[in-house]
Amino acid sequence: MREDIRSCAASLLRQKKHHQVLPIDEEKGLISLKTDDSKVIVSADKGGATVIMEKTDYINKTNQVLNDMEAYTPLAEDPNKK
């Protein structure tokens, strides 16, 4: 019984530990980037990386992809309307 309580308490204490993943100055820099409306932070297509882009570049690249008529065809009406 005593060992069960000790094991449970140790498990709870391990869950509560907060590990600082980034140094404080890097965390402040990341917060600054997140609040900058001229930048966009997105996940990369491959590799699990994070990409920081100028918002105008991101919009232009997105429009370029969506305007590719070989890849996408405009619909006559919204298929989600009920």
Backbone atoms as SQL, in Angstrom:
CREATE TABLE atoms (id INTEGER PRIMARY KEY, chain TEXT, resi INTEGER, resn TEXT, atom TEXT, x REAL, y REAL, z REAL);
INSERT INTO atoms VALUES
  (1, 'A', 1, 'MET', 'N', 0.832, -1.192, 0.000),
  (2, 'A', 1, 'MET', 'CA', 0.000, 0.000, 0.000),
  (3, 'A', 1, 'MET', 'C', 0.877, 1.257, 0.000),
  (4, 'A', 2, 'ARG', 'N', 1.869, 1.264, 0.877),
  (5, 'A', 2, 'ARG', 'CA', 2.745, 2.431, 0.978),
  (6, 'A', 2, 'ARG', 'C', 3.497, 2.663, -0.339),
  (7, 'A', 3, 'GLU', 'N', 3.951, 1.576, -0.946),
  (8, 'A', 3, 'GLU', 'CA', 4.686, 1.686, -2.212),
  (9, 'A', 3, 'GLU', 'C', 3.764, 2.194, -3.331),
  (10, 'A', 4, 'ASP', 'N', 2.505, 1.799, -3.308),
  (11, 'A', 4, 'ASP', 'CA', 1.543, 2.281, -4.304),
  (12, 'A', 4, 'ASP', 'C', 1.342, 3.786, -4.188),
  (13, 'A', 5, 'ILE', 'N', 1.228, 4.276, -2.970),
  (14, 'A', 5, 'ILE', 'CA', 1.054, 5.715, -2.743),
  (15, 'A', 5, 'ILE', 'C', 2.291, 6.470, -3.202),
  (16, 'A', 6, 'ARG', 'N', 3.466, 5.940, -2.861),
  (17, 'A', 6, 'ARG', 'CA', 4.719, 6.579, -3.259),
  (18, 'A', 6, 'ARG', 'C', 4.827, 6.629, -4.789),
  (19, 'A', 7, 'SER', 'N', 4.488, 5.540, -5.433),
  (20, 'A', 7, 'SER', 'CA', 4.551, 5.472, -6.892),
  (21, 'A', 7, 'SER', 'C', 3.590, 6.475, -7.533),
  (22, 'A', 8, 'CYS', 'N', 2.389, 6.554, -6.995),
  (23, 'A', 8, 'CYS', 'CA', 1.384, 7.492, -7.513),
  (24, 'A', 8, 'CYS', 'C', 1.840, 8.933, -7.311),
  (25, 'A', 9, 'ALA', 'N', 2.369, 9.242, -6.133),
  (26, 'A', 9, 'ALA', 'CA', 2.841, 10.601, -5.845),
  (27, 'A', 9, 'ALA', 'C', 4.012, 10.973, -6.748),
  (28, 'A', 10, 'ALA', 'N', 4.937, 10.051, -6.947),
  (29, 'A', 10, 'ALA', 'CA', 6.088, 10.319, -7.815),
  (30, 'A', 10, 'ALA', 'C', 5.631, 10.568, -9.245),
  (31, 'A', 11, 'SER', 'N', 4.658, 9.808, -9.687),
  (32, 'A', 11, 'SER', 'CA', 4.123, 9.989, -11.040),
  (33, 'A', 11, 'SER', 'C', 3.494, 11.369, -11.197),
  (34, 'A', 12, 'LEU', 'N', 2.722, 11.795, -10.208),
  (35, 'A', 12, 'LEU', 'CA', 2.093, 13.117, -10.262),
  (36, 'A', 12, 'LEU', 'C', 3.132, 14.234, -10.250),
  (37, 'A', 13, 'LEU', 'N', 4.173, 14.082, -9.452),
  (38, 'A', 13, 'LEU', 'CA', 5.223, 15.101, -9.394),
  (39, 'A', 13, 'LEU', 'C', 5.975, 15.203, -10.718),
  (40, 'A', 14, 'ARG', 'N', 6.210, 14.084, -11.364),
  (41, 'A', 14, 'ARG', 'CA', 6.897, 14.107, -12.664),
  (42, 'A', 14, 'ARG', 'C', 6.049, 14.809, -13.719),
  (43, 'A', 15, 'GLN', 'N', 4.744, 14.654, -13.654),
  (44, 'A', 15, 'GLN', 'CA', 3.858, 15.285, -14.630),
  (45, 'A', 15, 'GLN', 'C', 3.846, 16.797, -14.477),
  (46, 'A', 16, 'LYS', 'N', 4.033, 17.297, -13.287),
  (47, 'A', 16, 'LYS', 'CA', 3.934, 18.727, -13.021),
  (48, 'A', 16, 'LYS', 'C', 5.204, 19.499, -13.361),
  (49, 'A', 17, 'LYS', 'N', 6.327, 18.816, -13.591),
  (50, 'A', 17, 'LYS', 'CA', 7.574, 19.513, -13.882),
  (51, 'A', 17, 'LYS', 'C', 7.459, 20.249, -15.207),
  (52, 'A', 18, 'HIS', 'N', 7.908, 21.471, -15.200),
  (53, 'A', 18, 'HIS', 'CA', 7.917, 22.269, -16.423),
  (54, 'A', 18, 'HIS', 'C', 9.357, 22.382, -16.901),
  (55, 'A', 19, 'HIS', 'N', 9.598, 21.887, -18.079),
  (56, 'A', 19, 'HIS', 'CA', 10.937, 21.961, -18.647),
  (57, 'A', 19, 'HIS', 'C', 10.989, 23.125, -19.628),
  (58, 'A', 20, 'GLN', 'N', 11.931, 24.002, -19.431),
  (59, 'A', 20, 'GLN', 'CA', 12.120, 25.138, -20.336),
  (60, 'A', 20, 'GLN', 'C', 12.709, 24.603, -21.634),
  (61, 'A', 21, 'VAL', 'N', 11.933, 24.633, -22.711),
  (62, 'A', 21, 'VAL', 'CA', 12.380, 24.102, -23.989),
  (63, 'A', 21, 'VAL', 'C', 13.305, 25.096, -24.680),
  (64, 'A', 22, 'LEU', 'N', 12.930, 26.350, -24.686),
  (65, 'A', 22, 'LEU', 'CA', 13.734, 27.394, -25.318),
  (66, 'A', 22, 'LEU', 'C', 14.356, 28.291, -24.254),
  (67, 'A', 23, 'PRO', 'N', 15.550, 28.788, -24.525),
  (68, 'A', 23, 'PRO', 'CA', 16.087, 29.816, -23.627),
  (69, 'A', 23, 'PRO', 'C', 15.156, 31.032, -23.626),
  (70, 'A', 24, 'ILE', 'N', 15.161, 31.791, -22.556),
  (71, 'A', 24, 'ILE', 'CA', 14.221, 32.900, -22.384),
  (72, 'A', 24, 'ILE', 'C', 14.327, 33.916, -23.519),
  (73, 'A', 25, 'ASP', 'N', 15.550, 34.248, -23.964),
  (74, 'A', 25, 'ASP', 'CA', 15.687, 35.240, -25.033),
  (75, 'A', 25, 'ASP', 'C', 15.118, 34.724, -26.352),
  (76, 'A', 26, 'GLU', 'N', 15.253, 33.417, -26.621),
  (77, 'A', 26, 'GLU', 'CA', 14.667, 32.847, -27.836),
  (78, 'A', 26, 'GLU', 'C', 13.143, 32.807, -27.733),
  (79, 'A', 27, 'GLU', 'N', 12.626, 32.531, -26.546),
  (80, 'A', 27, 'GLU', 'CA', 11.176, 32.521, -26.350),
  (81, 'A', 27, 'GLU', 'C', 10.597, 33.919, -26.569),
  (82, 'A', 28, 'LYS', 'N', 11.290, 34.945, -26.078),
  (83, 'A', 28, 'LYS', 'CA', 10.846, 36.325, -26.298),
  (84, 'A', 28, 'LYS', 'C', 10.868, 36.664, -27.783),
  (85, 'A', 29, 'GLY', 'N', 11.899, 36.194, -28.487),
  (86, 'A', 29, 'GLY', 'CA', 11.982, 36.420, -29.927),
  (87, 'A', 29, 'GLY', 'C', 10.838, 35.752, -30.665),
  (88, 'A', 30, 'LEU', 'N', 10.488, 34.537, -30.259),
  (89, 'A', 30, 'LEU', 'CA', 9.377, 33.819, -30.878),
  (90, 'A', 30, 'LEU', 'C', 8.062, 34.545, -30.635),
  (91, 'A', 31, 'ILE', 'N', 7.856, 35.034, -29.430),
  (92, 'A', 31, 'ILE', 'CA', 6.641, 35.797, -29.120),
  (93, 'A', 31, 'ILE', 'C', 6.586, 37.052, -29.976),
  (94, 'A', 32, 'SER', 'N', 7.726, 37.706, -30.150),
  (95, 'A', 32, 'SER', 'CA', 7.796, 38.903, -30.986),
  (96, 'A', 32, 'SER', 'C', 7.418, 38.578, -32.430),
  (97, 'A', 33, 'LEU', 'N', 7.912, 37.452, -32.940),
  (98, 'A', 33, 'LEU', 'CA', 7.570, 37.046, -34.308),
  (99, 'A', 33, 'LEU', 'C', 6.083, 36.728, -34.438),
  (100, 'A', 34, 'LYS', 'N', 5.517, 36.070, -33.433),
  (101, 'A', 34, 'LYS', 'CA', 4.102, 35.700, -33.481),
  (102, 'A', 34, 'LYS', 'C', 3.191, 36.919, -33.487),
  (103, 'A', 35, 'THR', 'N', 3.619, 38.003, -32.854),
  (104, 'A', 35, 'THR', 'CA', 2.778, 39.200, -32.793),
  (105, 'A', 35, 'THR', 'C', 3.028, 40.147, -33.957),
  (106, 'A', 36, 'ASP', 'N', 4.019, 39.849, -34.801),
  (107, 'A', 36, 'ASP', 'CA', 4.337, 40.680, -35.963),
  (108, 'A', 36, 'ASP', 'C', 3.371, 40.330, -37.096),
  (109, 'A', 37, 'ASP', 'N', 2.461, 41.246, -37.430),
  (110, 'A', 37, 'ASP', 'CA', 1.448, 40.983, -38.451),
  (111, 'A', 37, 'ASP', 'C', 2.017, 40.915, -39.862),
  (112, 'A', 38, 'SER', 'N', 3.250, 41.338, -40.068),
  (113, 'A', 38, 'SER', 'CA', 3.838, 41.289, -41.405),
  (114, 'A', 38, 'SER', 'C', 4.500, 39.942, -41.682),
  (115, 'A', 39, 'LYS', 'N', 4.520, 39.044, -40.697),
  (116, 'A', 39, 'LYS', 'CA', 5.127, 37.719, -40.834),
  (117, 'A', 39, 'LYS', 'C', 4.065, 36.643, -40.642),
  (118, 'A', 40, 'VAL', 'N', 4.305, 35.487, -41.279),
  (119, 'A', 40, 'VAL', 'CA', 3.430, 34.329, -41.135),
  (120, 'A', 40, 'VAL', 'C', 4.307, 33.158, -40.716),
  (121, 'A', 41, 'ILE', 'N', 3.886, 32.425, -39.696),
  (122, 'A', 41, 'ILE', 'CA', 4.618, 31.251, -39.232),
  (123, 'A', 41, 'ILE', 'C', 3.785, 30.027, -39.587),
  (124, 'A', 42, 'VAL', 'N', 4.352, 29.149, -40.437),
  (125, 'A', 42, 'VAL', 'CA', 3.632, 27.966, -40.903),
  (126, 'A', 42, 'VAL', 'C', 4.533, 26.741, -40.808),
  (127, 'A', 43, 'SER', 'N', 3.916, 25.574, -40.816),
  (128, 'A', 43, 'SER', 'CA', 4.672, 24.326, -40.865),
  (129, 'A', 43, 'SER', 'C', 5.110, 24.082, -42.301),
  (130, 'A', 44, 'ALA', 'N', 6.317, 23.573, -42.459),
  (131, 'A', 44, 'ALA', 'CA', 6.824, 23.258, -43.791),
  (132, 'A', 44, 'ALA', 'C', 6.077, 22.051, -44.345),
  (133, 'A', 45, 'ASP', 'N', 6.065, 21.927, -45.668),
  (134, 'A', 45, 'ASP', 'CA', 5.395, 20.795, -46.302),
  (135, 'A', 45, 'ASP', 'C', 6.012, 19.470, -45.872),
  (136, 'A', 46, 'LYS', 'N', 7.328, 19.453, -45.755),
  (137, 'A', 46, 'LYS', 'CA', 8.023, 18.213, -45.407),
  (138, 'A', 46, 'LYS', 'C', 9.068, 18.487, -44.337),
  (139, 'A', 47, 'GLY', 'N', 9.388, 17.470, -43.582),
  (140, 'A', 47, 'GLY', 'CA', 10.490, 17.565, -42.642),
  (141, 'A', 47, 'GLY', 'C', 10.132, 18.052, -41.257),
  (142, 'A', 48, 'GLY', 'N', 8.903, 18.451, -41.027),
  (143, 'A', 48, 'GLY', 'CA', 8.499, 18.890, -39.700),
  (144, 'A', 48, 'GLY', 'C', 9.125, 20.201, -39.261),
  (145, 'A', 49, 'ALA', 'N', 9.603, 20.985, -40.203),
  (146, 'A', 49, 'ALA', 'CA', 10.229, 22.267, -39.879),
  (147, 'A', 49, 'ALA', 'C', 9.173, 23.364, -39.793),
  (148, 'A', 50, 'THR', 'N', 9.567, 24.490, -39.237),
  (149, 'A', 50, 'THR', 'CA', 8.718, 25.671, -39.168),
  (150, 'A', 50, 'THR', 'C', 9.314, 26.732, -40.069),
  (151, 'A', 51, 'VAL', 'N', 8.456, 27.416, -40.831),
  (152, 'A', 51, 'VAL', 'CA', 8.906, 28.421, -41.786),
  (153, 'A', 51, 'VAL', 'C', 8.318, 29.773, -41.398),
  (154, 'A', 52, 'ILE', 'N', 9.145, 30.802, -41.438),
  (155, 'A', 52, 'ILE', 'CA', 8.696, 32.170, -41.193),
  (156, 'A', 52, 'ILE', 'C', 8.803, 32.913, -42.510),
  (157, 'A', 53, 'MET', 'N', 7.670, 33.449, -42.983),
  (158, 'A', 53, 'MET', 'CA', 7.641, 34.136, -44.275),
  (159, 'A', 53, 'MET', 'C', 7.025, 35.515, -44.122),
  (160, 'A', 54, 'GLU', 'N', 7.403, 36.399, -45.033),
  (161, 'A', 54, 'GLU', 'CA', 6.709, 37.678, -45.127),
  (162, 'A', 54, 'GLU', 'C', 5.273, 37.373, -45.542),
  (163, 'A', 55, 'LYS', 'N', 4.315, 38.073, -44.973),
  (164, 'A', 55, 'LYS', 'CA', 2.905, 37.805, -45.247),
  (165, 'A', 55, 'LYS', 'C', 2.577, 37.998, -46.727),
  (166, 'A', 56, 'THR', 'N', 3.139, 39.032, -47.348),
  (167, 'A', 56, 'THR', 'CA', 2.855, 39.274, -48.768),
  (168, 'A', 56, 'THR', 'C', 3.392, 38.138, -49.633),
  (169, 'A', 57, 'ASP', 'N', 4.584, 37.616, -49.308),
  (170, 'A', 57, 'ASP', 'CA', 5.132, 36.480, -50.059),
  (171, 'A', 57, 'ASP', 'C', 4.248, 35.250, -49.898),
  (172, 'A', 58, 'TYR', 'N', 3.774, 35.020, -48.679),
  (173, 'A', 58, 'TYR', 'CA', 2.912, 33.872, -48.406),
  (174, 'A', 58, 'TYR', 'C', 1.610, 33.969, -49.206),
  (175, 'A', 59, 'ILE', 'N', 1.004, 35.138, -49.219),
  (176, 'A', 59, 'ILE', 'CA', -0.247, 35.332, -49.962),
  (177, 'A', 59, 'ILE', 'C', -0.009, 35.140, -51.455),
  (178, 'A', 60, 'ASN', 'N', 1.087, 35.693, -51.973),
  (179, 'A', 60, 'ASN', 'CA', 1.394, 35.541, -53.398),
  (180, 'A', 60, 'ASN', 'C', 1.617, 34.081, -53.771),
  (181, 'A', 61, 'LYS', 'N', 2.367, 33.341, -52.968),
  (182, 'A', 61, 'LYS', 'CA', 2.613, 31.923, -53.249),
  (183, 'A', 61, 'LYS', 'C', 1.317, 31.117, -53.160),
  (184, 'A', 62, 'THR', 'N', 0.481, 31.425, -52.176),
  (185, 'A', 62, 'THR', 'CA', -0.793, 30.724, -52.036),
  (186, 'A', 62, 'THR', 'C', -1.689, 30.985, -53.239),
  (187, 'A', 63, 'ASN', 'N', -1.781, 32.236, -53.664),
  (188, 'A', 63, 'ASN', 'CA', -2.590, 32.562, -54.842),
  (189, 'A', 63, 'ASN', 'C', -2.040, 31.900, -56.092),
  (190, 'A', 64, 'GLN', 'N', -0.722, 31.833, -56.208),
  (191, 'A', 64, 'GLN', 'CA', -0.101, 31.190, -57.362),
  (192, 'A', 64, 'GLN', 'C', -0.492, 29.710, -57.421),
  (193, 'A', 65, 'VAL', 'N', -0.484, 29.036, -56.277),
  (194, 'A', 65, 'VAL', 'CA', -0.864, 27.624, -56.231),
  (195, 'A', 65, 'VAL', 'C', -2.348, 27.463, -56.544),
  (196, 'A', 66, 'LEU', 'N', -3.188, 28.290, -55.943),
  (197, 'A', 66, 'LEU', 'CA', -4.637, 28.153, -56.147),
  (198, 'A', 66, 'LEU', 'C', -5.069, 28.541, -57.553),
  (199, 'A', 67, 'ASN', 'N', -4.325, 29.399, -58.216),
  (200, 'A', 67, 'ASN', 'CA', -4.674, 29.811, -59.574),
  (201, 'A', 67, 'ASN', 'C', -4.157, 28.851, -60.633),
  (202, 'A', 68, 'ASP', 'N', -3.495, 27.778, -60.240),
  (203, 'A', 68, 'ASP', 'CA', -3.015, 26.765, -61.178),
  (204, 'A', 68, 'ASP', 'C', -4.216, 25.941, -61.636),
  (205, 'A', 69, 'MET', 'N', -4.706, 26.228, -62.834),
  (206, 'A', 69, 'MET', 'CA', -5.929, 25.591, -63.337),
  (207, 'A', 69, 'MET', 'C', -5.737, 24.103, -63.633),
  (208, 'A', 70, 'GLU', 'N', -4.502, 23.645, -63.747),
  (209, 'A', 70, 'GLU', 'CA', -4.275, 22.215, -63.957),
  (210, 'A', 70, 'GLU', 'C', -4.453, 21.444, -62.650),
  (211, 'A', 71, 'ALA', 'N', -4.194, 22.094, -61.540),
  (212, 'A', 71, 'ALA', 'CA', -4.314, 21.429, -60.241),
  (213, 'A', 71, 'ALA', 'C', -5.698, 21.624, -59.619),
  (214, 'A', 72, 'TYR', 'N', -6.293, 22.797, -59.827),
  (215, 'A', 72, 'TYR', 'CA', -7.583, 23.123, -59.212),
  (216, 'A', 72, 'TYR', 'C', -8.551, 23.623, -60.271),
  (217, 'A', 73, 'THR', 'N', -9.799, 23.221, -60.146),
  (218, 'A', 73, 'THR', 'CA', -10.844, 23.684, -61.051),
  (219, 'A', 73, 'THR', 'C', -11.886, 24.436, -60.229),
  (220, 'A', 74, 'PRO', 'N', -12.226, 25.670, -60.617),
  (221, 'A', 74, 'PRO', 'CA', -13.253, 26.415, -59.880),
  (222, 'A', 74, 'PRO', 'C', -14.609, 25.703, -59.967),
  (223, 'A', 75, 'LEU', 'N', -15.355, 25.732, -58.886),
  (224, 'A', 75, 'LEU', 'CA', -16.681, 25.128, -58.853),
  (225, 'A', 75, 'LEU', 'C', -17.725, 26.171, -59.210),
  (226, 'A', 76, 'ALA', 'N', -18.792, 25.726, -59.854),
  (227, 'A', 76, 'ALA', 'CA', -19.868, 26.633, -60.245),
  (228, 'A', 76, 'ALA', 'C', -20.628, 27.135, -59.017),
  (229, 'A', 77, 'GLU', 'N', -20.763, 26.278, -58.011),
  (230, 'A', 77, 'GLU', 'CA', -21.463, 26.676, -56.791),
  (231, 'A', 77, 'GLU', 'C', -20.831, 25.978, -55.597),
  (232, 'A', 78, 'ASP', 'N', -21.164, 26.452, -54.417),
  (233, 'A', 78, 'ASP', 'CA', -20.613, 25.903, -53.189),
  (234, 'A', 78, 'ASP', 'C', -21.277, 24.557, -52.887),
  (235, 'A', 79, 'PRO', 'N', -20.520, 23.457, -52.879),
  (236, 'A', 79, 'PRO', 'CA', -21.128, 22.149, -52.613),
  (237, 'A', 79, 'PRO', 'C', -21.517, 21.960, -51.144),
  (238, 'A', 80, 'ASN', 'N', -21.103, 22.871, -50.281),
  (239, 'A', 80, 'ASN', 'CA', -21.420, 22.756, -48.857),
  (240, 'A', 80, 'ASN', 'C', -22.730, 23.430, -48.479),
  (241, 'A', 81, 'LYS', 'N', -23.296, 24.219, -49.376),
  (242, 'A', 81, 'LYS', 'CA', -24.571, 24.886, -49.071),
  (243, 'A', 81, 'LYS', 'C', -25.678, 23.858, -48.982),
  (244, 'A', 82, 'LYS', 'N', -26.563, 24.097, -48.025),
  (245, 'A', 82, 'LYS', 'CA', -27.689, 23.167, -47.846),
  (246, 'A', 82, 'LYS', 'C', -28.987, 23.862, -48.100);
